[in-house]
Amino acid sequence: MIRAFVFLVLAHLALVIAAVADCLGGEHAPRKLTRAWWVLIIVIVPIAGGVLWFTVGRAKPPRPQPGSPRGNAGPRPKGPVAPDDDPDFLRDIDRRLRDDKKDD
C-alpha cells in the first residue's frame, strides 16, 4: 500500500515538473491563457492540470512549408557538412594518394 502511494506521489511530481518545465521553456506562447495562469493551474489542480497543459494549453508546432523537403528544421548549411562531402578535401586526398604512389 505504501509503495503504491509513493509511486503515485512520484508520478504526480514528475508530471508537474515536466508540465511546468514545458510551459516555461517553450518558444511559442501558450494557447488560451498566459504562462502564469497555466503554471498556477498545473501546480494547484492535481494531475488534471498537467494533463490539461499537454492537451489544451501547449502551442502547436509550426507546420512545414510546402515544397520544403526539410520543413522548418532551419536553414540549410552553406557548403559541405562533412569532410567527405567537400570536393576540395577529396581532391587533396586524391593528389596525396597519387604522390605517394609516385614515390614508391
C-alpha positions as CSV (number, residue, x, y, z in Angstrom):
1,M,0.0,0.0,0.0
2,I,2.8,2.4,0.9
3,R,4.7,1.5,-2.3
4,A,1.7,2.4,-4.4
5,F,1.2,5.7,-2.6
6,V,4.9,6.6,-3.1
7,F,4.7,5.6,-6.7
8,L,1.6,7.8,-7.3
9,V,3.2,10.8,-5.5
10,L,6.4,10.4,-7.6
11,A,4.3,10.1,-10.8
12,H,2.4,13.2,-9.9
13,L,5.5,15.1,-9.1
14,A,7.1,14.1,-12.4
15,L,4.0,15.2,-14.3
16,V,4.0,18.6,-12.5
17,I,7.7,19.1,-13.1
18,A,7.5,18.1,-16.8
19,A,4.4,20.3,-17.4
20,V,5.9,23.4,-15.6
21,A,9.2,23.0,-17.4
22,D,7.5,22.6,-20.8
23,C,5.2,25.6,-20.1
24,L,8.0,27.9,-19.0
25,G,10.6,26.7,-21.6
26,G,8.6,26.8,-24.8
27,E,9.4,29.2,-27.6
28,H,5.8,29.9,-28.6
29,A,3.1,31.5,-26.5
30,P,0.7,29.0,-24.9
31,R,-2.9,28.8,-26.2
32,K,-5.9,30.1,-24.3
33,L,-4.2,31.6,-21.2
34,T,-0.9,33.2,-20.2
35,R,2.1,31.2,-18.9
36,A,1.4,32.4,-15.3
37,W,-2.1,31.1,-15.3
38,W,-1.0,27.8,-16.8
39,V,1.7,27.3,-14.1
40,L,-0.9,28.1,-11.4
41,I,-3.3,25.6,-12.9
42,I,-0.6,22.9,-13.2
43,V,0.5,23.3,-9.6
44,I,-2.9,23.7,-7.9
45,V,-5.0,21.2,-9.8
46,P,-3.5,17.7,-9.2
47,I,-2.9,15.6,-12.3
48,A,-5.6,17.3,-14.3
49,G,-3.5,20.5,-14.5
50,G,-0.6,18.7,-16.2
51,V,-2.9,16.7,-18.5
52,L,-4.7,20.0,-19.5
53,W,-1.5,21.7,-20.3
54,F,-0.3,18.9,-22.6
55,T,-3.7,18.6,-24.3
56,V,-5.1,22.1,-24.4
57,G,-2.5,24.7,-23.4
58,R,0.6,23.7,-25.3
59,A,1.2,25.7,-28.6
60,K,1.1,23.6,-31.7
61,P,4.4,23.3,-33.6
62,P,4.5,25.3,-36.8
63,R,3.6,23.3,-40.0
64,P,6.3,22.7,-42.6
65,Q,6.3,25.0,-45.6
66,P,5.0,23.4,-48.8
67,G,7.8,22.5,-51.2
68,S,10.4,22.5,-48.4
69,P,11.9,19.0,-48.1
70,R,13.1,19.6,-44.5
71,G,10.1,21.6,-43.3
72,N,11.0,24.2,-40.7
73,A,14.1,22.4,-39.4
74,G,16.1,25.6,-40.0
75,P,18.3,27.0,-42.7
76,R,20.5,24.6,-44.7
77,P,24.2,24.9,-44.0
78,K,26.2,26.6,-46.6
79,G,29.0,24.4,-48.0
80,P,29.9,20.9,-47.2
81,V,28.6,19.3,-43.9
82,A,31.4,16.7,-43.5
83,P,34.9,16.4,-44.9
84,D,34.0,13.6,-47.3
85,D,31.3,15.9,-48.9
86,D,33.9,18.6,-49.6
87,P,35.2,18.4,-53.1
88,D,38.5,20.3,-52.2
89,F,39.2,17.8,-49.4
90,L,38.6,14.8,-51.8
91,R,40.8,16.3,-54.5
92,D,43.6,16.8,-51.9
93,I,43.3,13.2,-50.8
94,D,43.4,12.0,-54.4
95,R,46.5,14.2,-55.0
96,R,48.2,12.8,-51.9
97,L,47.5,9.2,-52.9
98,R,48.9,9.8,-56.4
99,D,52.0,11.5,-55.0
100,D,52.5,8.5,-52.6
101,K,52.3,6.1,-55.5
102,K,54.9,8.0,-57.5
103,D,57.3,7.9,-54.5
104,D,57.1,4.1,-54.3
